[in-house]
Amino acid sequence: MSSPALETYLARLYTDDALRAAFLLAPRAQALLHGLSLQEADAMAAMDCIGLQMAAASYRAKRAAHGKKAGAARHGWRRLLPAWLRRSTGL
C-alpha cells in the first residue's frame, strides 16, 4: 500500500517539469526531500525513468487536448441561440 505522500509526489512528477528534472538528477535524495520514507525513496530511485518521461508527455498531451475540447464546449452554446439574438446582443 502506498502512502498519500508517495501518491502526491508521483502525481507531481508527472505534471511538474522542473520537479521531474530535479528528480531525474538525484531520485533518492529528491524523494527523501519530499517526505517519502526510506523504502519509498529506494523504490522511486529504482523507477523506470524513461517510462516516467513518456507517461508525463502522454499526460501533457491529454491535458492539452482536453483543454481544447473544454474551450470549444464553453462557447458551443452560442450556436444554439437564434441568429437575431446573437446579432442584437453581440454574442
Buried (B, 14 or more C-beta within 10 A) or exposed (E): EEEEBBEEBBEEBBEEEEBBEBBBEEBBEBBBEBBBEEEBBBBBBEBEEEEBBEBBEEEEEEEEEEEEEEEEEEEEEEEEEEEEEEEEEEE
